[in-house]
Amino acid sequence: AWRLRDVPAGRWLVVYPPTGDLAQRIATGEGQLREAARTRRLTGKGPITAQPFLHLQEGEPPAGKLAAPKVRMAWLVE
């Protein structure tokens, strides 16, 4: 599912790819963002960003978590 967020830095289209390793989630998320922008007639500005989520304050993550973390994909749109 995608979300459109209005923040002071602009409007961001955001997705959280649900499955796969880091590379798969990034590739899936990029495709989801491009498709969502196309179908909603939004124009992307600048690069698509990927932000993996790791809770380092809880200690060293297990290898599986490092290989497949939750990832927030975002794209600034007009």
All heavy atoms as a GROMACS GRO file, in nm:
protein
  607
    1ALA      N    1   0.084  -0.118   0.000
    1ALA     CA    2   0.000   0.000   0.000
    1ALA      C    3   0.089   0.124   0.000
    1ALA      O    4   0.196   0.124   0.058
    1ALA     CB    5  -0.090   0.000   0.122
    2TRP      N    6   0.044   0.229  -0.058
    2TRP     CA    7   0.121   0.352  -0.066
    2TRP      C    8   0.051   0.459   0.018
    2TRP      O    9  -0.068   0.447   0.050
    2TRP     CB   10   0.135   0.399  -0.212
    2TRP     CG   11   0.003   0.430  -0.273
    2TRP    CD1   12  -0.081   0.342  -0.333
    2TRP    CD2   13  -0.063   0.556  -0.273
    2TRP    NE1   14  -0.195   0.406  -0.373
    2TRP    CE2   15  -0.188   0.539  -0.337
    2TRP    CE3   16  -0.031   0.682  -0.227
    2TRP    CZ2   17  -0.277   0.642  -0.356
    2TRP    CZ3   18  -0.122   0.784  -0.246
    2TRP    CH2   19  -0.242   0.763  -0.309
    3ARG      N   20   0.127   0.560   0.055
    3ARG     CA   21   0.071   0.675   0.127
    3ARG      C   22   0.128   0.802   0.066
    3ARG      O   23   0.242   0.803   0.022
    3ARG     CB   24   0.111   0.672   0.274
    3ARG     CG   25   0.035   0.572   0.354
    3ARG     CD   26   0.058   0.593   0.500
    3ARG     NE   27   0.190   0.543   0.535
    3ARG     CZ   28   0.250   0.563   0.650
    3ARG    NH1   29   0.191   0.633   0.744
    3ARG    NH2   30   0.369   0.515   0.674
    4LEU      N   31   0.050   0.908   0.066
    4LEU     CA   32   0.096   1.039   0.022
    4LEU      C   33   0.099   1.127   0.147
    4LEU      O   34  -0.001   1.139   0.217
    4LEU     CB   35   0.000   1.097  -0.081
    4LEU     CG   36   0.041   1.225  -0.151
    4LEU    CD1   37   0.173   1.205  -0.226
    4LEU    CD2   38  -0.066   1.267  -0.250
    5ARG      N   39   0.217   1.184   0.177
    5ARG     CA   40   0.233   1.264   0.298
    5ARG      C   41   0.271   1.406   0.263
    5ARG      O   42   0.357   1.428   0.179
    5ARG     CB   43   0.342   1.204   0.387
    5ARG     CG   44   0.306   1.069   0.442
    5ARG     CD   45   0.414   1.004   0.522
    5ARG     NE   46   0.485   1.096   0.609
    5ARG     CZ   47   0.587   1.062   0.683
    5ARG    NH1   48   0.633   0.940   0.680
    5ARG    NH2   49   0.649   1.152   0.758
    6ASP      N   50   0.205   1.504   0.325
    6ASP     CA   51   0.242   1.644   0.312
    6ASP      C   52   0.327   1.681   0.433
    6ASP      O   53   0.283   1.668   0.547
    6ASP     CB   54   0.118   1.734   0.309
    6ASP     CG   55   0.047   1.728   0.175
    6ASP    OD1   56   0.114   1.751   0.074
    6ASP    OD2   57  -0.074   1.702   0.174
    7VAL      N   58   0.450   1.721   0.409
    7VAL     CA   59   0.541   1.764   0.515
    7VAL      C   60   0.603   1.896   0.471
    7VAL      O   61   0.600   1.930   0.352
    7VAL     CB   62   0.650   1.658   0.543
    7VAL    CG1   63   0.590   1.531   0.601
    7VAL    CG2   64   0.729   1.626   0.420
    8PRO      N   65   0.660   1.973   0.564
    8PRO     CA   66   0.718   2.102   0.525
    8PRO      C   67   0.819   2.090   0.410
    8PRO      O   68   0.834   2.182   0.332
    8PRO     CB   69   0.785   2.151   0.654
    8PRO     CG   70   0.708   2.086   0.763
    8PRO     CD   71   0.666   1.952   0.708
    9ALA      N   72   0.885   1.978   0.399
    9ALA     CA   73   0.984   1.960   0.292
    9ALA      C   74   0.919   1.920   0.160
    9ALA      O   75   0.988   1.897   0.062
    9ALA     CB   76   1.086   1.854   0.333
   10GLY      N   77   0.788   1.911   0.156
   10GLY     CA   78   0.718   1.877   0.032
   10GLY      C   79   0.627   1.757   0.049
   10GLY      O   80   0.604   1.709   0.159
   11ARG      N   81   0.574   1.709  -0.064
   11ARG     CA   82   0.486   1.592  -0.065
   11ARG      C   83   0.570   1.469  -0.101
   11ARG      O   84   0.640   1.469  -0.201
   11ARG     CB   85   0.376   1.610  -0.170
   11ARG     CG   86   0.280   1.720  -0.137
   11ARG     CD   87   0.182   1.742  -0.249
   11ARG     NE   88   0.093   1.626  -0.258
   11ARG     CZ   89   0.016   1.601  -0.363
   11ARG    NH1   90   0.018   1.678  -0.469
   11ARG    NH2   91  -0.063   1.497  -0.364
   12TRP      N   92   0.559   1.367  -0.019
   12TRP     CA   93   0.636   1.245  -0.039
   12TRP      C   94   0.542   1.127  -0.059
   12TRP      O   95   0.448   1.107   0.018
   12TRP     CB   96   0.724   1.217   0.082
   12TRP     CG   97   0.837   1.314   0.096
   12TRP    CD1   98   0.832   1.438   0.153
   12TRP    CD2   99   0.970   1.297   0.049
   12TRP    NE1  100   0.954   1.498   0.146
   12TRP    CE2  101   1.041   1.413   0.082
   12TRP    CE3  102   1.037   1.194  -0.016
   12TRP    CZ2  103   1.176   1.429   0.052
   12TRP    CZ3  104   1.171   1.209  -0.046
   12TRP    CH2  105   1.239   1.326  -0.013
   13LEU      N  106   0.568   1.049  -0.161
   13LEU     CA  107   0.500   0.924  -0.182
   13LEU      C  108   0.583   0.820  -0.108
   13LEU      O  109   0.706   0.814  -0.126
   13LEU     CB  110   0.495   0.894  -0.332
   13LEU     CG  111   0.404   0.786  -0.384
   13LEU    CD1  112   0.259   0.809  -0.343
   13LEU    CD2  113   0.414   0.778  -0.536
   14VAL      N  114   0.520   0.738  -0.022
   14VAL     CA  115   0.593   0.648   0.066
   14VAL      C  116   0.534   0.507   0.057
   14VAL      O  117   0.413   0.490   0.058
   14VAL     CB  118   0.586   0.697   0.212
   14VAL    CG1  119   0.653   0.600   0.308
   14VAL    CG2  120   0.645   0.836   0.225
   15VAL      N  121   0.621   0.405   0.049
   15VAL     CA  122   0.579   0.265   0.054
   15VAL      C  123   0.673   0.187   0.146
   15VAL      O  124   0.788   0.227   0.168
   15VAL     CB  125   0.577   0.197  -0.086
   15VAL    CG1  126   0.475   0.262  -0.177
   15VAL    CG2  127   0.714   0.194  -0.150
   16TYR      N  128   0.622   0.077   0.200
   16TYR     CA  129   0.700  -0.015   0.283
   16TYR      C  130   0.689  -0.154   0.220
   16TYR      O  131   0.593  -0.226   0.246
   16TYR     CB  132   0.645  -0.019   0.426
   16TYR     CG  133   0.663   0.110   0.502
   16TYR    CD1  134   0.572   0.214   0.489
   16TYR    CD2  135   0.772   0.128   0.586
   16TYR    CE1  136   0.589   0.333   0.558
   16TYR    CE2  137   0.790   0.248   0.656
   16TYR     CZ  138   0.697   0.349   0.641
   16TYR     OH  139   0.714   0.467   0.709
   17PRO      N  140   0.782  -0.192   0.133
   17PRO     CA  141   0.774  -0.325   0.071
   17PRO      C  142   0.773  -0.433   0.179
   17PRO      O  143   0.859  -0.433   0.268
   17PRO     CB  144   0.900  -0.333  -0.015
   17PRO     CG  145   0.942  -0.190  -0.035
   17PRO     CD  146   0.899  -0.117   0.087
   18PRO      N  147   0.678  -0.528   0.173
   18PRO     CA  148   0.658  -0.620   0.284
   18PRO      C  149   0.751  -0.740   0.292
   18PRO      O  150   0.768  -0.796   0.400
   18PRO     CB  151   0.514  -0.667   0.265
   18PRO     CG  152   0.492  -0.658   0.118
   18PRO     CD  153   0.572  -0.539   0.073
   19THR      N  154   0.811  -0.782   0.181
   19THR     CA  155   0.888  -0.906   0.184
   19THR      C  156   1.016  -0.895   0.102
   19THR      O  157   1.032  -0.805   0.022
   19THR     CB  158   0.806  -1.025   0.130
   19THR    OG1  159   0.769  -0.997  -0.005
   19THR    CG2  160   0.682  -1.051   0.212
   20GLY      N  161   1.104  -0.992   0.125
   20GLY     CA  162   1.228  -1.001   0.048
   20GLY      C  163   1.347  -0.954   0.129
   20GLY      O  164   1.334  -0.900   0.239
   21ASP      N  165   1.466  -0.978   0.070
   21ASP     CA  166   1.586  -0.926   0.134
   21ASP      C  167   1.598  -0.777   0.101
   21ASP      O  168   1.511  -0.720   0.034
   21ASP     CB  169   1.710  -1.005   0.093
   21ASP     CG  170   1.743  -0.994  -0.056
   21ASP    OD1  171   1.697  -0.900  -0.124
   21ASP    OD2  172   1.818  -1.081  -0.105
   22LEU      N  173   1.703  -0.714   0.149
   22LEU     CA  174   1.717  -0.568   0.130
   22LEU      C  175   1.711  -0.529  -0.017
   22LEU      O  176   1.636  -0.438  -0.055
   22LEU     CB  177   1.847  -0.519   0.195
   22LEU     CG  178   1.874  -0.369   0.182
   22LEU    CD1  179   1.764  -0.286   0.247
   22LEU    CD2  180   2.010  -0.335   0.242
   23ALA      N  181   1.786  -0.598  -0.102
   23ALA     CA  182   1.789  -0.564  -0.244
   23ALA      C  183   1.651  -0.584  -0.308
   23ALA      O  184   1.607  -0.501  -0.389
   23ALA     CB  185   1.893  -0.648  -0.317
   24GLN      N  186   1.582  -0.690  -0.273
   24GLN     CA  187   1.450  -0.716  -0.328
   24GLN      C  188   1.350  -0.610  -0.282
   24GLN      O  189   1.267  -0.564  -0.361
   24GLN     CB  190   1.401  -0.855  -0.287
   24GLN     CG  191   1.478  -0.967  -0.351
   24GLN     CD  192   1.452  -1.102  -0.285
   24GLN    OE1  193   1.424  -1.109  -0.165
   24GLN    NE2  194   1.463  -1.208  -0.364
   25ARG      N  195   1.356  -0.572  -0.156
   25ARG     CA  196   1.264  -0.470  -0.105
   25ARG      C  197   1.288  -0.336  -0.173
   25ARG      O  198   1.194  -0.264  -0.205
   25ARG     CB  199   1.277  -0.457   0.047
   25ARG     CG  200   1.220  -0.575   0.121
   25ARG     CD  201   1.239  -0.560   0.270
   25ARG     NE  202   1.208  -0.684   0.338
   25ARG     CZ  203   1.127  -0.694   0.442
   25ARG    NH1  204   1.068  -0.587   0.492
   25ARG    NH2  205   1.105  -0.810   0.498
   26ILE      N  206   1.414  -0.303  -0.196
   26ILE     CA  207   1.444  -0.176  -0.263
   26ILE      C  208   1.392  -0.180  -0.407
   26ILE      O  209   1.327  -0.085  -0.453
   26ILE     CB  210   1.595  -0.146  -0.258
   26ILE    CG1  211   1.634  -0.108  -0.114
   26ILE    CG2  212   1.632  -0.034  -0.354
   26ILE    CD1  213   1.783  -0.095  -0.090
   27ALA      N  214   1.416  -0.288  -0.478
   27ALA     CA  215   1.367  -0.299  -0.616
   27ALA      C  216   1.215  -0.298  -0.622
   27ALA      O  217   1.156  -0.227  -0.704
   27ALA     CB  218   1.422  -0.427  -0.680
   28THR      N  219   1.151  -0.372  -0.533
   28THR     CA  220   1.004  -0.374  -0.528
   28THR      C  221   0.950  -0.237  -0.494
   28THR      O  222   0.855  -0.188  -0.557
   28THR     CB  223   0.956  -0.478  -0.423
   28THR    OG1  224   0.999  -0.606  -0.463
   28THR    CG2  225   0.804  -0.476  -0.410
   29GLY      N  226   1.008  -0.172  -0.394
   29GLY     CA  227   0.962  -0.040  -0.352
   29GLY      C  228   0.976   0.064  -0.462
   29GLY      O  229   0.887   0.147  -0.482
   30GLU      N  230   1.086   0.060  -0.536
   30GLU     CA  231   1.103   0.154  -0.646
   30GLU      C  232   0.994   0.133  -0.750
   30GLU      O  233   0.934   0.229  -0.798
   30GLU     CB  234   1.241   0.138  -0.709
   30GLU     CG  235   1.264   0.239  -0.820
   30GLU     CD  236   1.405   0.238  -0.875
   30GLU    OE1  237   1.496   0.182  -0.811
   30GLU    OE2  238   1.423   0.297  -0.983
   31GLY      N  239   0.966   0.009  -0.783
   31GLY     CA  240   0.859  -0.020  -0.878
   31GLY      C  241   0.723   0.026  -0.828
   31GLY      O  242   0.644   0.084  -0.904
   32GLN      N  243   0.696   0.003  -0.700
   32GLN     CA  244   0.568   0.046  -0.641
   32GLN      C  245   0.554   0.198  -0.646
   32GLN      O  246   0.446   0.250  -0.679
   32GLN     CB  247   0.557  -0.002  -0.497
   32GLN     CG  248   0.539  -0.150  -0.482
   32GLN     CD  249   0.544  -0.194  -0.337
   32GLN    OE1  250   0.611  -0.133  -0.253
   32GLN    NE2  251   0.474  -0.302  -0.308
   33LEU      N  252   0.662   0.270  -0.615
   33LEU     CA  253   0.657   0.416  -0.617
   33LEU      C  254   0.635   0.468  -0.759
   33LEU      O  255   0.552   0.558  -0.780
   33LEU     CB  256   0.785   0.475  -0.559
   33LEU     CG  257   0.802   0.463  -0.408
   33LEU    CD1  258   0.941   0.507  -0.368
   33LEU    CD2  259   0.697   0.544  -0.334
   34ARG      N  260   0.708   0.414  -0.854
   34ARG     CA  261   0.693   0.460  -0.993
   34ARG      C  262   0.552   0.432  -1.045
   34ARG      O  263   0.492   0.516  -1.112
   34ARG     CB  264   0.799   0.395  -1.082
   34ARG     CG  265   0.938   0.447  -1.053
   34ARG     CD  266   1.041   0.395  -1.152
   34ARG     NE  267   1.176   0.434  -1.114
   34ARG     CZ  268   1.228   0.554  -1.130
   34ARG    NH1  269   1.156   0.650  -1.182
   34ARG    NH2  270   1.352   0.580  -1.092
   35GLU      N  271   0.498   0.315  -1.013
   35GLU     CA  272   0.362   0.281  -1.058
   35GLU      C  273   0.259   0.370  -0.990
   35GLU      O  274   0.166   0.420  -1.055
   35GLU     CB  275   0.333   0.134  -1.029
   35GLU     CG  276   0.195   0.090  -1.068
   35GLU     CD  277   0.164   0.098  -1.217
   35GLU    OE1  278   0.258   0.111  -1.300
   35GLU    OE2  279   0.045   0.094  -1.254
   36ALA      N  280   0.273   0.392  -0.860
   36ALA     CA  281   0.178   0.479  -0.788
   36ALA      C  282   0.183   0.621  -0.843
   36ALA      O  283   0.079   0.685  -0.862
   36ALA     CB  284   0.208   0.478  -0.639
   37ALA      N  285   0.303   0.672  -0.871
   37ALA     CA  286   0.315   0.807  -0.927
   37ALA      C  287   0.251   0.814  -1.066
   37ALA      O  288   0.178   0.908  -1.096
   37ALA     CB  289   0.462   0.849  -0.934
   38ARG      N  290   0.277   0.713  -1.148
   38ARG     CA  291   0.221   0.712  -1.283
   38ARG      C  292   0.069   0.708  -1.281
   38ARG      O  293   0.003   0.787  -1.347
   38ARG     CB  294   0.274   0.590  -1.361
   38ARG     CG  295   0.231   0.588  -1.507
   38ARG     CD  296   0.271   0.458  -1.576
   38ARG     NE  297   0.202   0.342  -1.521
   38ARG     CZ  298   0.075   0.311  -1.546
   38ARG    NH1  299   0.002   0.388  -1.624
   38ARG    NH2  300   0.022   0.204  -1.492
   39THR      N  301   0.011   0.619  -1.202
   39THR     CA  302  -0.135   0.605  -1.201
   39THR      C  303  -0.204   0.725  -1.137
   39THR      O  304  -0.321   0.750  -1.166
   39THR     CB  305  -0.179   0.476  -1.128
   39THR    OG1  306  -0.132   0.479  -0.994
   39THR    CG2  307  -0.126   0.353  -1.200
   40ARG      N  308  -0.134   0.800  -1.054
   40ARG     CA  309  -0.193   0.917  -0.989
   40ARG      C  310  -0.149   1.048  -1.055
   40ARG      O  311  -0.176   1.156  -1.006
   40ARG     CB  312  -0.158   0.917  -0.841
   40ARG     CG  313  -0.241   0.812  -0.770
   40ARG     CD  314  -0.174   0.760  -0.646
   40ARG     NE  315  -0.249   0.646  -0.594
   40ARG     CZ  316  -0.237   0.521  -0.639
   40ARG    NH1  317  -0.154   0.492  -0.738
   40ARG    NH2  318  -0.307   0.423  -0.587
   41ARG      N  319  -0.078   1.034  -1.167
   41ARG     CA  320  -0.029   1.149  -1.245
   41ARG      C  321   0.053   1.245  -1.159
   41ARG      O  322   0.036   1.367  -1.164
   41ARG     CB  323  -0.145   1.220  -1.313
   41ARG     CG  324  -0.211   1.133  -1.416
   41ARG     CD  325  -0.312   1.209  -1.496
   41ARG     NE  326  -0.363   1.123  -1.602
   41ARG     CZ  327  -0.489   1.100  -1.624
   41ARG    NH1  328  -0.581   1.158  -1.550
   41ARG    NH2  329  -0.526   1.022  -1.723
   42LEU      N  330   0.144   1.187  -1.080
   42LEU     CA  331   0.236   1.265  -1.000
   42LEU      C  332   0.372   1.261  -1.067
   42LEU      O  333   0.408   1.163  -1.132
   42LEU     CB  334   0.247   1.207  -0.858
   42LEU     CG  335   0.118   1.205  -0.776
   42LEU    CD1  336   0.137   1.123  -0.650
   42LEU    CD2  337   0.075   1.347  -0.742
   43THR      N  338   0.449   1.368  -1.051
   43THR     CA  339   0.583   1.374  -1.108
   43THR      C  340   0.685   1.366  -0.996
   43THR      O  341   0.681   1.446  -0.903
   43THR     CB  342   0.603   1.506  -1.186
   43THR    OG1  343   0.504   1.514  -1.288
   43THR    CG2  344   0.740   1.514  -1.248
   44GLY      N  345   0.777   1.269  -1.007
   44GLY     CA  346   0.882   1.255  -0.908
   44GLY      C  347   0.987   1.363  -0.925
   44GLY      O  348   1.017   1.405  -1.037
   45LYS      N  349   1.040   1.410  -0.813
   45LYS     CA  350   1.147   1.511  -0.814
   45LYS      C  351   1.264   1.454  -0.738
   45LYS      O  352   1.252   1.422  -0.620
   45LYS     CB  353   1.099   1.638  -0.744
   45LYS     CG  354   0.986   1.711  -0.815
   45LYS     CD  355   0.929   1.824  -0.733
   45LYS     CE  356   1.033   1.915  -0.673
   45LYS     NZ  357   0.977   2.027  -0.597
   46GLY      N  358   1.377   1.442  -0.803
   46GLY     CA  359   1.495   1.392  -0.734
   46GLY      C  360   1.495   1.241  -0.722
   46GLY      O  361   1.413   1.172  -0.780
   47PRO      N  362   1.588   1.190  -0.642
   47PRO     CA  363   1.605   1.046  -0.632
   47PRO      C  364   1.501   0.980  -0.541
   47PRO      O  365   1.444   1.043  -0.452
   47PRO     CB  366   1.744   1.031  -0.570
   47PRO     CG  367   1.758   1.154  -0.486
   47PRO     CD  368   1.688   1.263  -0.565
   48ILE      N  369   1.478   0.853  -0.566
   48ILE     CA  370   1.400   0.770  -0.474
   48ILE      C  371   1.495   0.730  -0.362
   48ILE      O  372   1.610   0.695  -0.386
   48ILE     CB  373   1.345   0.646  -0.547
   48ILE    CG1  374   1.238   0.689  -0.648
   48ILE    CG2  375   1.291   0.543  -0.448
   48ILE    CD1  376   1.186   0.576  -0.735
   49THR      N  377   1.447   0.738  -0.238
   49THR     CA  378   1.532   0.705  -0.125
   49THR      C  379   1.484   0.577  -0.057
   49THR      O  380   1.365   0.545  -0.057
   49THR     CB  381   1.536   0.818  -0.020
   49THR    OG1  382   1.403   0.841   0.028
   49THR    CG2  383   1.590   0.946  -0.081
   50ALA      N  384   1.579   0.504   0.001
   50ALA     CA  385   1.551   0.383   0.077
   50ALA      C  386   1.607   0.401   0.217
   50ALA      O  387   1.724   0.436   0.233
   50ALA     CB  388   1.615   0.261   0.010
   51GLN      N  389   1.525   0.376   0.318
   51GLN     CA  390   1.568   0.391   0.457
   51GLN      C  391   1.541   0.261   0.532
   51GLN      O  392   1.428   0.234   0.572
   51GLN     CB  393   1.494   0.506   0.524
   51GLN     CG  394   1.534   0.528   0.667
   51GLN     CD  395   1.455   0.642   0.730
   51GLN    OE1  396   1.357   0.690   0.676
   51GLN    NE2  397   1.500   0.684   0.846
   52PRO      N  398   1.645   0.176   0.549
   52PRO     CA  399   1.626   0.054   0.628
   52PRO      C  400   1.607   0.090   0.776
   52PRO      O  401   1.667   0.185   0.825
   52PRO     CB  402   1.757  -0.023   0.609
   52PRO     CG  403   1.826   0.043   0.495
   52PRO     CD  404   1.777   0.184   0.490
   53PHE      N  405   1.522   0.013   0.844
   53PHE     CA  406   1.497   0.035   0.986
   53PHE      C  407   1.562  -0.075   1.067
   53PHE      O  408   1.527  -0.192   1.054
   53PHE     CB  409   1.347   0.038   1.016
   53PHE     CG  410   1.278   0.162   0.968
   53PHE    CD1  411   1.217   0.166   0.844
   53PHE    CD2  412   1.276   0.276   1.046
   53PHE    CE1  413   1.155   0.281   0.799
   53PHE    CE2  414   1.215   0.392   1.003
   53PHE     CZ  415   1.154   0.394   0.879
   54LEU      N  416   1.657  -0.038   1.150
   54LEU     CA  417   1.722  -0.130   1.243
   54LEU      C  418   1.719  -0.062   1.380
   54LEU      O  419   1.745   0.056   1.392
   54LEU     CB  420   1.865  -0.159   1.201
   54LEU     CG  421   1.882  -0.226   1.065
   54LEU    CD1  422   2.027  -0.224   1.023
   54LEU    CD2  423   1.828  -0.368   1.069
   55HIS      N  424   1.689  -0.138   1.484
   55HIS     CA  425   1.683  -0.082   1.619
   55HIS      C  426   1.815  -0.112   1.690
   55HIS      O  427   1.823  -0.202   1.774
   55HIS     CB  428   1.563  -0.140   1.694
   55HIS     CG  429   1.434  -0.111   1.627
   55HIS    ND1  430   1.372   0.011   1.636
   55HIS    CD2  431   1.357  -0.185   1.544
   55HIS    CE1  432   1.262   0.011   1.565
   55HIS    NE2  433   1.250  -0.107   1.506
   56LEU      N  434   1.917  -0.034   1.657
   56LEU     CA  435   2.051  -0.059   1.710
   56LEU      C  436   2.059  -0.036   1.860
   56LEU      O  437   2.147  -0.091   1.926
   56LEU     CB  438   2.153   0.027   1.636
   56LEU     CG  439   2.162  -0.001   1.485
   56LEU    CD1  440   2.261   0.094   1.419
   56LEU    CD2  441   2.197  -0.145   1.458
   57GLN      N  442   1.969   0.045   1.915
   57GLN     CA  443   1.969   0.068   2.059
   57GLN      C  444   1.933  -0.060   2.135
   57GLN      O  445   1.958  -0.071   2.255
   57GLN     CB  446   1.873   0.182   2.097
   57GLN     CG  447   1.726   0.150   2.085
   57GLN     CD  448   1.668   0.166   1.945
   57GLN    OE1  449   1.741   0.181   1.848
   57GLN    NE2  450   1.537   0.160   1.934
   58GLU      N  451   1.876  -0.159   2.065
   58GLU     CA  452   1.840  -0.286   2.127
   58GLU      C  453   1.954  -0.388   2.118
   58GLU      O  454   1.938  -0.503   2.157
   58GLU     CB  455   1.715  -0.342   2.061
   58GLU     CG  456   1.593  -0.254   2.078
   58GLU     CD  457   1.474  -0.300   1.997
   58GLU    OE1  458   1.482  -0.404   1.928
   58GLU    OE2  459   1.371  -0.230   2.001
   59GLY      N  460   2.068  -0.347   2.064
   59GLY     CA  461   2.182  -0.437   2.050
   59GLY      C  462   2.203  -0.474   1.905
   59GLY      O  463   2.134  -0.426   1.815
   60GLU      N  464   2.298  -0.561   1.883
   60GLU     CA  465   2.332  -0.603   1.747
   60GLU      C  466   2.218  -0.687   1.689
   60GLU      O  467   2.176  -0.786   1.750
   60GLU     CB  468   2.460  -0.684   1.747
   60GLU     CG  469   2.508  -0.720   1.609
   60GLU     CD  470   2.642  -0.790   1.610
   60GLU    OE1  471   2.719  -0.772   1.705
   60GLU    OE2  472   2.668  -0.864   1.514
   61PRO      N  473   2.166  -0.646   1.572
   61PRO     CA  474   2.057  -0.723   1.510
   61PRO      C  475   2.106  -0.860   1.463
   61PRO      O  476   2.222  -0.875   1.423
   61PRO     CB  477   2.016  -0.639   1.390
   61PRO     CG  478   2.080  -0.506   1.409
   61PRO     CD  479   2.198  -0.527   1.496
   62PRO      N  480   2.019  -0.961   1.465
   62PRO     CA  481   2.056  -1.091   1.411
   62PRO      C  482   2.081  -1.082   1.260
   62PRO      O  483   2.033  -0.990   1.194
   62PRO     CB  484   1.937  -1.181   1.442
   62PRO     CG  485   1.825  -1.089   1.476
   62PRO     CD  486   1.884  -0.958   1.518
   63ALA      N  487   2.155  -1.178   1.206
   63ALA     CA  488   2.191  -1.177   1.064
   63ALA      C  489   2.069  -1.168   0.973
   63ALA      O  490   2.070  -1.097   0.873
   63ALA     CB  491   2.273  -1.300   1.031
   64GLY      N  492   1.962  -1.239   1.008
   64GLY     CA  493   1.841  -1.236   0.925
   64GLY      C  494   1.780  -1.097   0.918
   64GLY      O  495   1.731  -1.055   0.814
   65LYS      N  496   1.782  -1.026   1.028
   65LYS     CA  497   1.728  -0.890   1.033
   65LYS      C  498   1.815  -0.794   0.950
   65LYS      O  499   1.764  -0.705   0.884
   65LYS     CB  500   1.719  -0.842   1.177
   65LYS     CG  501   1.653  -0.710   1.196
   65LYS     CD  502   1.503  -0.723   1.185
   65LYS     CE  503   1.438  -0.598   1.238
   65LYS     NZ  504   1.295  -0.609   1.244
   66LEU      N  505   1.947  -0.814   0.954
   66LEU     CA  506   2.036  -0.730   0.874
   66LEU      C  507   2.017  -0.756   0.724
   66LEU      O  508   2.026  -0.664   0.644
   66LEU     CB  509   2.182  -0.757   0.912
   66LEU     CG  510   2.228  -0.702   1.045
   66LEU    CD1  511   2.368  -0.750   1.077
   66LEU    CD2  512   2.221  -0.550   1.048
   67ALA      N  513   1.990  -0.880   0.688
   67ALA     CA  514   1.973  -0.916   0.546
   67ALA      C  515   1.839  -0.870   0.492
   67ALA      O  516   1.826  -0.840   0.373
   67ALA     CB  517   1.987  -1.066   0.529
   68ALA      N  518   1.735  -0.864   0.578
   68ALA     CA  519   1.601  -0.829   0.532
   68ALA      C  520   1.530  -0.735   0.629
   68ALA      O  521   1.428  -0.770   0.688
   68ALA     CB  522   1.518  -0.957   0.512
   69PRO      N  523   1.583  -0.613   0.647
   69PRO     CA  524   1.518  -0.519   0.740
   69PRO      C  525   1.393  -0.457   0.678
   69PRO      O  526   1.374  -0.458   0.556
   69PRO     CB  527   1.625  -0.412   0.761
   69PRO     CG  528   1.698  -0.410   0.630
   69PRO     CD  529   1.700  -0.554   0.584
   70LYS      N  530   1.308  -0.404   0.764
   70LYS     CA  531   1.195  -0.323   0.715
   70LYS      C  532   1.257  -0.202   0.644
   70LYS      O  533   1.355  -0.145   0.691
   70LYS     CB  534   1.110  -0.278   0.833
   70LYS     CG  535   0.989  -0.197   0.793
   70LYS     CD  536   0.903  -0.166   0.915
   70LYS     CE  537   0.779  -0.091   0.873
   70LYS     NZ  538   0.692  -0.065   0.988
   71VAL      N  539   1.200  -0.164   0.529
   71VAL     CA  540   1.256  -0.055   0.449
   71VAL      C  541   1.145   0.043   0.412
   71VAL      O  542   1.039   0.003   0.365
   71VAL     CB  543   1.320  -0.109   0.319
   71VAL    CG1  544   1.373   0.005   0.233
   71VAL    CG2  545   1.433  -0.206   0.351
   72ARG      N  546   1.172   0.170   0.436
   72ARG     CA  547   1.081   0.277   0.393
   72ARG      C  548   1.137   0.334   0.263
   72ARG      O  549   1.250   0.382   0.259
   72ARG     CB  550   1.073   0.386   0.498
   72ARG     CG  551   0.979   0.497   0.456
   72ARG     CD  552   0.978   0.608   0.560
   72ARG     NE  553   0.968   0.731   0.484
   72ARG     CZ  554   1.039   0.840   0.504
   72ARG    NH1  555   1.125   0.846   0.601
   72ARG    NH2  556   1.024   0.944   0.428
   73MET      N  557   1.057   0.330   0.157
   73MET     CA  558   1.095   0.387   0.028
   73MET      C  559   1.014   0.516   0.011
   73MET      O  560   0.894   0.517   0.039
   73MET     CB  561   1.061   0.290  -0.084
   73MET     CG  562   1.129   0.153  -0.074
   73MET     SD  563   1.305   0.159  -0.104
   73MET     CE  564   1.310   0.219  -0.273
   74ALA      N  565   1.079   0.621  -0.034
   74ALA     CA  566   1.010   0.750  -0.046
   74ALA      C  567   1.057   0.825  -0.170
   74ALA      O  568   1.173   0.811  -0.213
   74ALA     CB  569   1.034   0.834   0.079
   75TRP      N  570   0.967   0.907  -0.225
   75TRP     CA  571   0.997   0.986  -0.344
   75TRP      C  572   0.924   1.119  -0.333
   75TRP      O  573   0.802   1.123  -0.313
   75TRP     CB  574   0.950   0.913  -0.467
   75TRP     CG  575   1.011   0.955  -0.598
   75TRP    CD1  576   1.114   1.038  -0.618
   75TRP    CD2  577   0.969   0.913  -0.728
   75TRP    NE1  578   1.141   1.051  -0.751
   75TRP    CE2  579   1.052   0.973  -0.820
   75TRP    CE3  580   0.868   0.828  -0.772
   75TRP    CZ2  581   1.039   0.955  -0.957
   75TRP    CZ3  582   0.855   0.808  -0.908
   75TRP    CH2  583   0.940   0.871  -1.000
   76LEU      N  584   0.996   1.229  -0.342
   76LEU     CA  585   0.937   1.362  -0.342
   76LEU      C  586   0.860   1.378  -0.471
   76LEU      O  587   0.912   1.350  -0.579
   76LEU     CB  588   1.048   1.467  -0.332
   76LEU     CG  589   1.006   1.613  -0.323
   76LEU    CD1  590   0.924   1.640  -0.198
   76LEU    CD2  591   1.129   1.703  -0.325
   77VAL      N  592   0.734   1.422  -0.463
   77VAL     CA  593   0.650   1.433  -0.583
   77VAL      C  594   0.582   1.570  -0.591
   77VAL      O  595   0.567   1.640  -0.491
   77VAL     CB  596   0.542   1.324  -0.588
   77VAL    CG1  597   0.603   1.187  -0.602
   77VAL    CG2  598   0.450   1.329  -0.466
   78GLU      N  599   0.544   1.604  -0.713
   78GLU     CA  600   0.467   1.728  -0.738
   78GLU      C  601   0.324   1.691  -0.768
   78GLU      O  602   0.296   1.590  -0.827
   78GLU     CB  603   0.523   1.802  -0.859
   78GLU     CG  604   0.662   1.852  -0.840
   78GLU     CD  605   0.714   1.924  -0.964
   78GLU    OE1  606   0.687   1.879  -1.078
   78GLU    OE2  607   0.783   2.024  -0.947
   0.00000   0.00000   0.00000
